Amino acid sequence: MLVLPLIDCTANNALLEAMACGLPVVTNDVGGARDYTTPDFADLFPVGDAEGMATATLRLVDDFEERQRRGALARLYTEQNFTWEKIAAKTLDIYHTVSNQ
């Protein structure tokens, strides 16, 4: 699993890499984290909620099957949404939208 305490961020490559590796995520609800995760595999906590993060981490440490399930969902979500082809297509869509305005 990835346990990633954050104070602030916009995007985070460590988070995306962990998802691509099939890891469940425990992190803070800051920046864009909510935009590229789902509750199916990521627990997001307010900044400063160390108790919530610790509880979620220990719950996953004690539950191999849940770690595996959530990790597989993280990998699947990444494959469905963040391949180079999908990101390139989304980027081109944005460029076309901006250039047509």
N, CA, C and O atoms as CSV, one atom per row, in Angstrom:
chain,resi,resn,atom,element,x,y,z
A,1,MET,N,N,0.836,-1.173,0.000
A,1,MET,CA,C,0.000,0.000,0.000
A,1,MET,C,C,0.879,1.233,0.000
A,1,MET,O,O,2.043,1.189,0.398
A,2,LEU,N,N,0.298,2.341,-0.456
A,2,LEU,CA,C,0.978,3.628,-0.389
A,2,LEU,C,C,0.334,4.440,0.727
A,2,LEU,O,O,-0.871,4.692,0.705
A,3,VAL,N,N,1.133,4.843,1.691
A,3,VAL,CA,C,0.696,5.787,2.720
A,3,VAL,C,C,1.457,7.069,2.427
A,3,VAL,O,O,2.678,7.129,2.570
A,4,LEU,N,N,0.718,8.097,2.015
A,4,LEU,CA,C,1.347,9.321,1.522
A,4,LEU,C,C,0.752,10.538,2.224
A,4,LEU,O,O,-0.223,11.117,1.744
A,5,PRO,N,N,1.335,10.928,3.361
A,5,PRO,CA,C,0.848,12.135,4.028
A,5,PRO,C,C,1.245,13.366,3.212
A,5,PRO,O,O,2.414,13.545,2.872
A,6,LEU,N,N,0.277,14.195,2.908
A,6,LEU,CA,C,0.519,15.414,2.132
A,6,LEU,C,C,-0.058,16.609,2.868
A,6,LEU,O,O,-1.095,16.511,3.523
A,7,ILE,N,N,0.614,17.720,2.753
A,7,ILE,CA,C,0.087,18.981,3.265
A,7,ILE,C,C,-0.619,19.717,2.140
A,7,ILE,O,O,-1.671,20.324,2.341
A,8,ASP,N,N,-0.020,19.655,0.938
A,8,ASP,CA,C,-0.596,20.323,-0.222
A,8,ASP,C,C,0.042,19.725,-1.469
A,8,ASP,O,O,1.162,19.217,-1.425
A,9,CYS,N,N,-0.670,19.791,-2.554
A,9,CYS,CA,C,-0.134,19.370,-3.843
A,9,CYS,C,C,-1.158,19.753,-4.907
A,9,CYS,O,O,-2.308,20.058,-4.591
A,10,THR,N,N,-0.741,19.735,-6.146
A,10,THR,CA,C,-1.698,19.853,-7.243
A,10,THR,C,C,-1.895,18.467,-7.821
A,10,THR,O,O,-3.008,17.940,-7.828
A,11,ALA,N,N,-0.823,17.886,-8.300
A,11,ALA,CA,C,-0.816,16.503,-8.757
A,11,ALA,C,C,0.363,15.831,-8.075
A,11,ALA,O,O,1.246,16.508,-7.548
A,12,ASN,N,N,0.383,14.505,-8.082
A,12,ASN,CA,C,1.459,13.820,-7.394
A,12,ASN,C,C,1.820,12.551,-8.152
A,12,ASN,O,O,1.023,11.616,-8.222
A,13,ASN,N,N,3.022,12.519,-8.719
A,13,ASN,CA,C,3.455,11.358,-9.486
A,13,ASN,C,C,3.596,10.113,-8.633
A,13,ASN,O,O,3.332,9.014,-9.118
A,14,ALA,N,N,4.005,10.246,-7.374
A,14,ALA,CA,C,4.126,9.070,-6.501
A,14,ALA,C,C,2.770,8.384,-6.348
A,14,ALA,O,O,2.687,7.156,-6.336
A,15,LEU,N,N,1.731,9.169,-6.235
A,15,LEU,CA,C,0.382,8.623,-6.122
A,15,LEU,C,C,-0.002,7.867,-7.390
A,15,LEU,O,O,-0.496,6.742,-7.317
A,16,LEU,N,N,0.221,8.475,-8.542
A,16,LEU,CA,C,-0.103,7.813,-9.808
A,16,LEU,C,C,0.740,6.560,-10.031
A,16,LEU,O,O,0.227,5.550,-10.513
A,17,GLU,N,N,2.011,6.612,-9.691
A,17,GLU,CA,C,2.877,5.444,-9.855
A,17,GLU,C,C,2.429,4.299,-8.952
A,17,GLU,O,O,2.429,3.142,-9.371
A,18,ALA,N,N,2.051,4.614,-7.728
A,18,ALA,CA,C,1.569,3.576,-6.808
A,18,ALA,C,C,0.298,2.925,-7.347
A,18,ALA,O,O,0.151,1.703,-7.303
A,19,MET,N,N,-0.617,3.747,-7.853
A,19,MET,CA,C,-1.842,3.211,-8.438
A,19,MET,C,C,-1.514,2.300,-9.618
A,19,MET,O,O,-2.099,1.226,-9.756
A,20,ALA,N,N,-0.582,2.728,-10.468
A,20,ALA,CA,C,-0.197,1.923,-11.627
A,20,ALA,C,C,0.443,0.603,-11.205
A,20,ALA,O,O,0.360,-0.391,-11.925
A,21,CYS,N,N,1.079,0.599,-10.036
A,21,CYS,CA,C,1.686,-0.632,-9.515
A,21,CYS,C,C,0.676,-1.507,-8.782
A,21,CYS,O,O,1.018,-2.589,-8.306
A,22,GLY,N,N,-0.563,-1.040,-8.690
A,22,GLY,CA,C,-1.594,-1.843,-8.052
A,22,GLY,C,C,-1.589,-1.769,-6.542
A,22,GLY,O,O,-1.817,-2.771,-5.864
A,23,LEU,N,N,-1.329,-0.587,-6.010
A,23,LEU,CA,C,-1.326,-0.421,-4.561
A,23,LEU,C,C,-2.552,0.352,-4.092
A,23,LEU,O,O,-2.930,1.342,-4.717
A,24,PRO,N,N,-3.175,-0.081,-3.009
A,24,PRO,CA,C,-4.209,0.757,-2.398
A,24,PRO,C,C,-3.542,1.997,-1.807
A,24,PRO,O,O,-2.345,1.993,-1.519
A,25,VAL,N,N,-4.326,3.052,-1.631
A,25,VAL,CA,C,-3.774,4.352,-1.256
A,25,VAL,C,C,-4.422,4.876,0.016
A,25,VAL,O,O,-5.637,4.792,0.196
A,26,VAL,N,N,-3.579,5.421,0.898
A,26,VAL,CA,C,-4.023,6.190,2.057
A,26,VAL,C,C,-3.282,7.518,1.967
A,26,VAL,O,O,-2.055,7.557,2.066
A,27,THR,N,N,-4.030,8.613,1.778
A,27,THR,CA,C,-3.386,9.922,1.626
A,27,THR,C,C,-4.339,11.013,2.090
A,27,THR,O,O,-5.416,10.740,2.619
A,28,ASN,N,N,-3.920,12.241,1.879
A,28,ASN,CA,C,-4.738,13.388,2.271
A,28,ASN,C,C,-5.558,13.910,1.105
A,28,ASN,O,O,-5.168,13.790,-0.056
A,29,ASP,N,N,-6.684,14.482,1.433
A,29,ASP,CA,C,-7.603,15.044,0.443
A,29,ASP,C,C,-7.171,16.474,0.135
A,29,ASP,O,O,-7.787,17.443,0.580
A,30,VAL,N,N,-6.093,16.574,-0.641
A,30,VAL,CA,C,-5.555,17.888,-1.015
A,30,VAL,C,C,-5.319,17.916,-2.520
A,30,VAL,O,O,-5.196,16.879,-3.171
A,31,GLY,N,N,-5.259,19.127,-3.048
A,31,GLY,CA,C,-4.952,19.303,-4.459
A,31,GLY,C,C,-5.831,18.458,-5.350
A,31,GLY,O,O,-7.051,18.424,-5.189
A,32,GLY,N,N,-5.209,17.778,-6.288
A,32,GLY,CA,C,-5.952,16.992,-7.257
A,32,GLY,C,C,-6.155,15.544,-6.861
A,32,GLY,O,O,-6.676,14.766,-7.661
A,33,ALA,N,N,-5.765,15.151,-5.658
A,33,ALA,CA,C,-5.862,13.735,-5.260
A,33,ALA,C,C,-7.264,13.181,-5.490
A,33,ALA,O,O,-7.406,12.055,-5.968
A,34,ARG,N,N,-8.281,13.934,-5.167
A,34,ARG,CA,C,-9.663,13.479,-5.352
A,34,ARG,C,C,-10.003,13.334,-6.840
A,34,ARG,O,O,-10.853,12.525,-7.209
A,35,ASP,N,N,-9.333,14.126,-7.692
A,35,ASP,CA,C,-9.634,14.102,-9.124
A,35,ASP,C,C,-9.111,12.861,-9.828
A,35,ASP,O,O,-9.615,12.499,-10.891
A,36,TYR,N,N,-8.120,12.209,-9.261
A,36,TYR,CA,C,-7.614,11.024,-9.940
A,36,TYR,C,C,-7.528,9.789,-9.046
A,36,TYR,O,O,-6.687,8.914,-9.253
A,37,THR,N,N,-8.404,9.735,-8.057
A,37,THR,CA,C,-8.590,8.516,-7.268
A,37,THR,C,C,-10.080,8.275,-7.112
A,37,THR,O,O,-10.899,9.130,-7.448
A,38,THR,N,N,-10.423,7.110,-6.601
A,38,THR,CA,C,-11.809,6.821,-6.235
A,38,THR,C,C,-11.804,6.158,-4.860
A,38,THR,O,O,-10.791,5.594,-4.448
A,39,PRO,N,N,-12.917,6.222,-4.156
A,39,PRO,CA,C,-13.009,5.551,-2.853
A,39,PRO,C,C,-12.879,4.024,-2.950
A,39,PRO,O,O,-12.711,3.351,-1.932
A,40,ASP,N,N,-12.957,3.482,-4.158
A,40,ASP,CA,C,-12.791,2.037,-4.328
A,40,ASP,C,C,-11.411,1.563,-3.900
A,40,ASP,O,O,-11.253,0.422,-3.466
A,41,PHE,N,N,-10.417,2.426,-4.019
A,41,PHE,CA,C,-9.051,2.019,-3.686
A,41,PHE,C,C,-8.279,3.049,-2.885
A,41,PHE,O,O,-7.161,2.767,-2.453
A,42,ALA,N,N,-8.838,4.238,-2.670
A,42,ALA,CA,C,-8.104,5.296,-1.971
A,42,ALA,C,C,-8.908,5.838,-0.800
A,42,ALA,O,O,-10.083,6.177,-0.940
A,43,ASP,N,N,-8.266,5.914,0.344
A,43,ASP,CA,C,-8.835,6.589,1.507
A,43,ASP,C,C,-8.192,7.960,1.584
A,43,ASP,O,O,-6.972,8.071,1.705
A,44,LEU,N,N,-9.013,9.016,1.513
A,44,LEU,CA,C,-8.521,10.395,1.554
A,44,LEU,C,C,-8.956,11.043,2.862
A,44,LEU,O,O,-10.125,10.967,3.239
A,45,PHE,N,N,-8.019,11.677,3.548
A,45,PHE,CA,C,-8.291,12.276,4.846
A,45,PHE,C,C,-7.914,13.751,4.842
A,45,PHE,O,O,-7.007,14.165,4.121
A,46,PRO,N,N,-8.615,14.541,5.651
A,46,PRO,CA,C,-8.231,15.955,5.774
A,46,PRO,C,C,-6.805,16.075,6.305
A,46,PRO,O,O,-6.334,15.219,7.054
A,47,VAL,N,N,-6.135,17.136,5.913
A,47,VAL,CA,C,-4.791,17.400,6.440
A,47,VAL,C,C,-4.881,17.455,7.964
A,47,VAL,O,O,-5.764,18.106,8.523
A,48,GLY,N,N,-3.967,16.772,8.615
A,48,GLY,CA,C,-3.929,16.773,10.078
A,48,GLY,C,C,-4.665,15.609,10.717
A,48,GLY,O,O,-4.565,15.417,11.929
A,49,ASP,N,N,-5.403,14.825,9.937
A,49,ASP,CA,C,-6.140,13.695,10.509
A,49,ASP,C,C,-5.226,12.475,10.583
A,49,ASP,O,O,-5.422,11.486,9.876
A,50,ALA,N,N,-4.225,12.567,11.454
A,50,ALA,CA,C,-3.264,11.472,11.610
A,50,ALA,C,C,-3.944,10.223,12.141
A,50,ALA,O,O,-3.593,9.109,11.750
A,51,GLU,N,N,-4.907,10.397,13.022
A,51,GLU,CA,C,-5.612,9.238,13.588
A,51,GLU,C,C,-6.387,8.484,12.503
A,51,GLU,O,O,-6.350,7.254,12.455
A,52,GLY,N,N,-7.081,9.215,11.640
A,52,GLY,CA,C,-7.823,8.577,10.551
A,52,GLY,C,C,-6.898,7.838,9.609
A,52,GLY,O,O,-7.193,6.715,9.201
A,53,MET,N,N,-5.780,8.458,9.258
A,53,MET,CA,C,-4.824,7.808,8.361
A,53,MET,C,C,-4.224,6.566,9.012
A,53,MET,O,O,-4.067,5.533,8.362
A,54,ALA,N,N,-3.890,6.669,10.296
A,54,ALA,CA,C,-3.314,5.523,11.002
A,54,ALA,C,C,-4.312,4.379,11.081
A,54,ALA,O,O,-3.947,3.221,10.876
A,55,THR,N,N,-5.561,4.693,11.374
A,55,THR,CA,C,-6.597,3.663,11.462
A,55,THR,C,C,-6.776,2.966,10.123
A,55,THR,O,O,-6.853,1.739,10.071
A,56,ALA,N,N,-6.845,3.736,9.033
A,56,ALA,CA,C,-7.007,3.148,7.700
A,56,ALA,C,C,-5.798,2.294,7.331
A,56,ALA,O,O,-5.943,1.217,6.752
A,57,THR,N,N,-4.616,2.775,7.666
A,57,THR,CA,C,-3.395,2.023,7.369
A,57,THR,C,C,-3.380,0.698,8.121
A,57,THR,O,O,-3.111,-0.348,7.530
A,58,LEU,N,N,-3.667,0.737,9.416
A,58,LEU,CA,C,-3.655,-0.491,10.214
A,58,LEU,C,C,-4.739,-1.462,9.766
A,58,LEU,O,O,-4.538,-2.676,9.801
A,59,ARG,N,N,-5.884,-0.937,9.345
A,59,ARG,CA,C,-6.960,-1.794,8.834
A,59,ARG,C,C,-6.483,-2.561,7.608
A,59,ARG,O,O,-6.735,-3.759,7.477
A,60,LEU,N,N,-5.788,-1.859,6.705
A,60,LEU,CA,C,-5.280,-2.514,5.501
A,60,LEU,C,C,-4.120,-3.459,5.805
A,60,LEU,O,O,-4.002,-4.512,5.178
A,61,VAL,N,N,-3.267,-3.099,6.756
A,61,VAL,CA,C,-2.166,-3.978,7.143
A,61,VAL,C,C,-2.711,-5.327,7.601
A,61,VAL,O,O,-2.127,-6.372,7.314
A,62,ASP,N,N,-3.825,-5.294,8.308
A,62,ASP,CA,C,-4.410,-6.510,8.874
A,62,ASP,C,C,-5.314,-7.273,7.917
A,62,ASP,O,O,-5.828,-8.332,8.279
A,63,ASP,N,N,-5.524,-6.764,6.701
A,63,ASP,CA,C,-6.493,-7.392,5.791
A,63,ASP,C,C,-5.882,-7.594,4.408
A,63,ASP,O,O,-6.030,-6.752,3.521
A,64,PHE,N,N,-5.200,-8.714,4.239
A,64,PHE,CA,C,-4.518,-9.010,2.977
A,64,PHE,C,C,-5.480,-8.992,1.800
A,64,PHE,O,O,-5.179,-8.400,0.764
A,65,GLU,N,N,-6.630,-9.630,1.946
A,65,GLU,CA,C,-7.581,-9.706,0.835
A,65,GLU,C,C,-8.064,-8.314,0.411
A,65,GLU,O,O,-8.204,-8.036,-0.780
A,66,GLU,N,N,-8.314,-7.453,1.384
A,66,GLU,CA,C,-8.761,-6.088,1.061
A,66,GLU,C,C,-7.650,-5.309,0.370
A,66,GLU,O,O,-7.922,-4.548,-0.559
A,67,ARG,N,N,-6.411,-5.481,0.802
A,67,ARG,CA,C,-5.284,-4.828,0.116
A,67,ARG,C,C,-5.207,-5.298,-1.328
A,67,ARG,O,O,-5.018,-4.490,-2.238
A,68,GLN,N,N,-5.352,-6.587,-1.539
A,68,GLN,CA,C,-5.300,-7.136,-2.895
A,68,GLN,C,C,-6.450,-6.603,-3.743
A,68,GLN,O,O,-6.243,-6.208,-4.891
A,69,ARG,N,N,-7.649,-6.588,-3.190
A,69,ARG,CA,C,-8.828,-6.123,-3.924
A,69,ARG,C,C,-8.677,-4.658,-4.307
A,69,ARG,O,O,-8.875,-4.285,-5.464
A,70,ARG,N,N,-8.327,-3.839,-3.337
A,70,ARG,CA,C,-8.181,-2.408,-3.595
A,70,ARG,C,C,-7.017,-2.120,-4.537
A,70,ARG,O,O,-7.098,-1.222,-5.375
A,71,GLY,N,N,-5.947,-2.876,-4.398
A,71,GLY,CA,C,-4.806,-2.713,-5.298
A,71,GLY,C,C,-5.172,-3.036,-6.742
A,71,GLY,O,O,-4.772,-2.330,-7.668
A,72,ALA,N,N,-5.938,-4.113,-6.924
A,72,ALA,CA,C,-6.375,-4.476,-8.281
A,72,ALA,C,C,-7.277,-3.395,-8.860
A,72,ALA,O,O,-7.199,-3.099,-10.053
A,73,LEU,N,N,-8.129,-2.803,-8.034
A,73,LEU,CA,C,-8.996,-1.723,-8.508
A,73,LEU,C,C,-8.186,-0.477,-8.864
A,73,LEU,O,O,-8.507,0.222,-9.826
A,74,ALA,N,N,-7.138,-0.200,-8.090
A,74,ALA,CA,C,-6.265,0.943,-8.408
A,74,ALA,C,C,-5.594,0.733,-9.759
A,74,ALA,O,O,-5.540,1.649,-10.580
A,75,ARG,N,N,-5.087,-0.465,-9.986
A,75,ARG,CA,C,-4.427,-0.771,-11.267
A,75,ARG,C,C,-5.413,-0.653,-12.427
A,75,ARG,O,O,-5.100,-0.050,-13.453
A,76,LEU,N,N,-6.587,-1.221,-12.266
A,76,LEU,CA,C,-7.602,-1.165,-13.314
A,76,LEU,C,C,-7.995,0.279,-13.624
A,76,LEU,O,O,-8.097,0.659,-14.791
A,77,TYR,N,N,-8.214,1.073,-12.595
A,77,TYR,CA,C,-8.577,2.484,-12.777
A,77,TYR,C,C,-7.485,3.226,-13.540
A,77,TYR,O,O,-7.771,4.037,-14.420
A,78,THR,N,N,-6.239,2.941,-13.196
A,78,THR,CA,C,-5.114,3.581,-13.877
A,78,THR,C,C,-5.072,3.175,-15.347
A,78,THR,O,O,-4.877,4.018,-16.222
A,79,GLU,N,N,-5.256,1.891,-15.614
A,79,GLU,CA,C,-5.257,1.421,-17.001
A,79,GLU,C,C,-6.393,2.037,-17.806
A,79,GLU,O,O,-6.229,2.328,-18.991
A,80,GLN,N,N,-7.529,2.235,-17.177
A,80,GLN,CA,C,-8.698,2.775,-17.878
A,80,GLN,C,C,-8.632,4.285,-18.077
A,80,GLN,O,O,-9.289,4.817,-18.972
A,81,ASN,N,N,-7.856,4.979,-17.262
A,81,ASN,CA,C,-7.895,6.442,-17.295
A,81,ASN,C,C,-6.574,7.142,-17.557
A,81,ASN,O,O,-6.585,8.314,-17.934
A,82,PHE,N,N,-5.447,6.487,-17.379
A,82,PHE,CA,C,-4.181,7.206,-17.407
A,82,PHE,C,C,-3.129,6.602,-18.327
A,82,PHE,O,O,-1.937,6.817,-18.110
A,83,THR,N,N,-3.533,5.856,-19.343
A,83,THR,CA,C,-2.541,5.398,-20.319
A,83,THR,C,C,-2.064,6.609,-21.111
A,83,THR,O,O,-2.735,7.640,-21.147
A,84,TRP,N,N,-0.901,6.479,-21.744
A,84,TRP,CA,C,-0.379,7.579,-22.561
A,84,TRP,C,C,-1.378,7.969,-23.643
A,84,TRP,O,O,-1.563,9.152,-23.930
A,85,GLU,N,N,-2.017,6.975,-24.237
A,85,GLU,CA,C,-2.977,7.257,-25.304
A,85,GLU,C,C,-4.157,8.075,-24.783
A,85,GLU,O,O,-4.599,9.019,-25.439
A,86,LYS,N,N,-4.659,7.720,-23.622
A,86,LYS,CA,C,-5.816,8.447,-23.069
A,86,LYS,C,C,-5.428,9.864,-22.652
A,86,LYS,O,O,-6.174,10.812,-22.897
A,87,ILE,N,N,-4.283,10.006,-22.034
A,87,ILE,CA,C,-3.840,11.338,-21.618
A,87,ILE,C,C,-3.556,12.209,-22.840
A,87,ILE,O,O,-3.898,13.391,-22.847
A,88,ALA,N,N,-2.938,11.643,-23.868
A,88,ALA,CA,C,-2.673,12.403,-25.090
A,88,ALA,C,C,-3.975,12.856,-25.740
A,88,ALA,O,O,-4.082,13.998,-26.186
A,89,ALA,N,N,-4.960,11.973,-25.795
A,89,ALA,CA,C,-6.256,12.338,-26.385
A,89,ALA,C,C,-6.934,13.439,-25.581
A,89,ALA,O,O,-7.499,14.367,-26.159
A,90,LYS,N,N,-6.885,13.348,-24.264
A,90,LYS,CA,C,-7.486,14.393,-23.420
A,90,LYS,C,C,-6.764,15.729,-23.617
A,90,LYS,O,O,-7.397,16.784,-23.658
A,91,THR,N,N,-5.446,15.672,-23.738
A,91,THR,CA,C,-4.667,16.893,-23.949
A,91,THR,C,C,-5.027,17.533,-25.287
A,91,THR,O,O,-5.205,18.749,-25.369
A,92,LEU,N,N,-5.134,16.723,-26.327
A,92,LEU,CA,C,-5.525,17.250,-27.639
A,92,LEU,C,C,-6.926,17.845,-27.600
A,92,LEU,O,O,-7.175,18.877,-28.224
A,93,ASP,N,N,-7.844,17.210,-26.876
A,93,ASP,CA,C,-9.189,17.763,-26.736
A,93,ASP,C,C,-9.169,19.144,-26.103
A,93,ASP,O,O,-9.889,20.049,-26.527
A,94,ILE,N,N,-8.333,19.293,-25.082
A,94,ILE,CA,C,-8.211,20.602,-24.424
A,94,ILE,C,C,-7.637,21.633,-25.394
A,94,ILE,O,O,-8.128,22.760,-25.467
A,95,TYR,N,N,-6.601,21.249,-26.139
A,95,TYR,CA,C,-6.007,22.169,-27.114
A,95,TYR,C,C,-7.028,22.577,-28.172
A,95,TYR,O,O,-7.100,23.751,-28.535
A,96,HIS,N,N,-7.808,21.639,-28.664
A,96,HIS,CA,C,-8.824,21.963,-29.656
A,96,HIS,C,C,-9.899,22.880,-29.079
A,96,HIS,O,O,-10.342,23.814,-29.747
A,97,THR,N,N,-10.313,22.620,-27.863
A,97,THR,CA,C,-11.312,23.466,-27.224
A,97,THR,C,C,-10.811,24.890,-27.059
A,97,THR,O,O,-11.528,25.846,-27.354
A,98,VAL,N,N,-9.580,25.031,-26.587
A,98,VAL,CA,C,-8.994,26.353,-26.362
A,98,VAL,C,C,-8.775,27.081,-27.685
A,98,VAL,O,O,-9.039,28.280,-27.778
A,99,SER,N,N,-8.302,26.383,-28.695
A,99,SER,CA,C,-8.020,27.032,-29.973
A,99,SER,C,C,-9.290,27.424,-30.727
A,99,SER,O,O,-9.233,28.292,-31.599
A,100,ASN,N,N,-10.419,26.817,-30.420
A,100,ASN,CA,C,-11.678,27.147,-31.085
A,100,ASN,C,C,-12.454,28.244,-30.368
A,100,ASN,O,O,-13.560,28.592,-30.784
A,101,GLN,N,N,-11.898,28.781,-29.317
A,101,GLN,CA,C,-12.616,29.833,-28.580
A,101,GLN,C,C,-12.215,31.206,-29.031
A,101,GLN,O,O,-12.724,32.199,-28.513
